[in-house]
Amino acid sequence: MDVLTLGGVTFDAYSTPSSIGAGGKQSMVVHKLPGGNRVVDTLGPDEENIAWRGEFFSDNALASVQALDGMRAAGAVIPLTFAGTFRSVIIDSFHWRVRRYPVWIEYDISCLVYQNPTQGILGAGLSDIGTLISGDISFAVGLLG
C-alpha cells in the first residue's frame, strides 16, 4: 500500500488526495546571436512545486493541520514520500478550512522541492567554469571564421 507522508504527518486513506503530481522544467539560458543562431546553456532540472488538496476527517484532524501549519511556519526542509518516491521539500503554502469542528477539515498544500535525489546533486553534470568559457569562445571564433 502506498502511503503519503509529509514531515511527521501520515495521510490516511481519507486524507490522501485523489491525485498528486511531480515534474518540472529544464532551466536554461538562451543567447540569441545575429543571424538567428542560438547558444543554449542548460542549467539543470527546475522542479515544479508539488501541490495537492484534500480533507482530514478524523478525531485528530485539527492536530494534523496544526502540525502541517507549524512546519510551514518553520520553513524547515522536511521529507515527502508518495507513490514510491522521495523528495526533500519546504512547505511553500498551506491553507485549511474547518467544515465541521473538530473532525472535518479541508486543506490545500504546496511544497517547494528542495532536493530530488533522483536528479542527483544540482550541477553534477555541469563542467567547471573554465571549460564553459573555452567552449563559448571556440563557438564564437567559429562564427567569425
Wavefront OBJ file of the C-alpha trace (Angstrom):
o trace
v 0.000 0.000 0.000
v 1.335 3.425 -0.926
v 1.487 5.931 1.912
v 1.715 9.733 1.661
v 3.800 11.251 4.447
v 4.997 14.815 4.926
v 7.280 15.569 7.836
v 5.805 13.563 10.692
v 2.253 13.586 9.307
v 0.950 10.415 7.672
v -2.106 10.905 5.491
v -4.702 8.158 5.872
v -6.889 6.717 3.122
v -9.385 9.564 3.546
v -6.921 12.486 3.734
v -4.747 11.300 0.821
v -5.595 13.245 -2.352
v -7.074 11.565 -5.406
v -4.063 12.769 -7.426
v -0.621 14.204 -6.818
v 1.999 15.000 -9.418
v 5.627 15.902 -9.840
v 7.977 17.011 -12.600
v 9.265 20.321 -13.801
v 11.297 22.043 -16.476
v 14.891 22.309 -17.628
v 16.454 25.602 -16.560
v 18.321 27.209 -19.396
v 19.674 30.467 -20.721
v 19.280 31.152 -24.432
v 21.705 33.581 -26.073
v 20.269 34.826 -29.367
v 23.004 35.706 -31.831
v 22.922 37.748 -35.032
v 21.694 35.711 -37.972
v 19.282 33.679 -35.864
v 21.851 31.405 -34.257
v 21.461 30.472 -30.622
v 23.703 29.326 -27.828
v 21.830 27.390 -25.163
v 23.274 26.859 -21.699
v 21.371 24.144 -19.840
v 21.475 24.706 -16.108
v 19.780 21.573 -14.818
v 16.366 20.485 -13.636
v 13.933 23.017 -12.170
v 11.392 21.065 -10.151
v 7.818 22.334 -10.044
v 6.128 22.631 -6.663
v 4.267 19.511 -5.608
v 0.744 20.566 -4.690
v -2.465 18.832 -3.764
v -5.692 19.282 -1.846
v -7.754 17.039 0.341
v -9.692 16.631 3.551
v -8.955 15.324 7.001
v -11.868 13.540 8.617
v -10.808 12.033 11.923
v -10.546 12.700 15.624
v -7.015 14.089 15.087
v -7.851 16.278 12.050
v -7.165 19.522 13.909
v -3.850 18.228 15.282
v -2.756 17.190 11.762
v -3.438 20.595 10.191
v -1.832 22.393 13.123
v 1.291 20.237 12.700
v 1.420 20.966 8.955
v 0.869 24.682 9.538
v 3.674 24.645 12.100
v 6.019 23.052 9.545
v 5.044 25.749 7.040
v 5.750 28.490 9.568
v 9.124 26.960 10.496
v 10.282 26.831 6.866
v 12.357 23.728 7.546
v 13.369 21.122 4.973
v 11.219 18.033 5.574
v 10.765 14.641 3.878
v 7.880 13.981 1.469
v 7.139 10.438 0.317
v 4.414 9.359 -2.109
v 3.961 6.874 -4.951
v 7.235 5.175 -4.099
v 9.199 8.435 -4.432
v 11.030 10.700 -2.020
v 11.734 14.444 -2.055
v 13.141 16.920 0.453
v 10.687 19.827 0.488
v 9.747 23.069 2.197
v 6.033 23.780 2.647
v 5.507 26.821 0.431
v 1.859 27.367 1.287
v -0.742 25.640 3.423
v -4.371 26.707 3.813
v -7.033 24.938 5.808
v -10.752 25.427 6.389
v -12.908 23.873 9.108
v -16.005 22.173 7.708
v -17.161 20.613 10.979
v -15.127 21.199 14.112
v -13.067 19.276 15.184
v -13.190 16.305 12.807
v -13.638 17.597 9.215
v -11.054 19.985 7.772
v -10.273 20.779 4.120
v -6.750 21.736 3.106
v -4.617 22.922 0.179
v -0.841 22.491 0.266
v 2.106 23.327 -1.986
v 5.650 22.101 -1.365
v 8.770 23.574 -2.920
v 11.154 20.787 -3.918
v 14.431 21.467 -2.139
v 16.115 18.324 -3.432
v 15.082 15.443 -5.643
v 17.578 12.618 -5.067
v 16.656 11.001 -8.389
v 18.023 14.096 -10.170
v 21.388 13.988 -8.376
v 23.174 16.930 -6.866
v 22.491 20.210 -8.662
v 25.293 20.914 -11.090
v 26.758 17.405 -11.012
v 26.558 17.208 -14.799
v 27.998 20.654 -15.409
v 31.609 21.307 -16.360
v 33.801 23.739 -14.492
v 33.564 27.424 -15.456
v 36.845 27.391 -17.420
v 35.575 24.647 -19.707
v 32.311 26.516 -20.267
v 34.131 29.744 -21.153
v 36.527 27.943 -23.509
v 33.571 26.323 -25.252
v 31.822 29.693 -25.686
v 34.983 31.296 -27.071
v 35.538 28.425 -29.513
v 31.935 28.707 -30.689
v 32.236 32.493 -31.175
v 35.528 32.146 -33.089
v 33.887 29.533 -35.304
v 31.135 32.002 -36.189
v 33.705 34.616 -37.264
v 35.791 32.226 -39.356
l 1 2 3 4 5 6 7 8 9 10 11 12 13 14 15 16 17 18 19 20 21 22 23 24 25 26 27 28 29 30 31 32 33 34 35 36 37 38 39 40 41 42 43 44 45 46 47 48 49 50 51 52 53 54 55 56 57 58 59 60 61 62 63 64 65 66 67 68 69 70 71 72 73 74 75 76 77 78 79 80 81 82 83 84 85 86 87 88 89 90 91 92 93 94 95 96 97 98 99 100 101 102 103 104 105 106 107 108 109 110 111 112 113 114 115 116 117 118 119 120 121 122 123 124 125 126 127 128 129 130 131 132 133 134 135 136 137 138 139 140 141 142 143 144 145
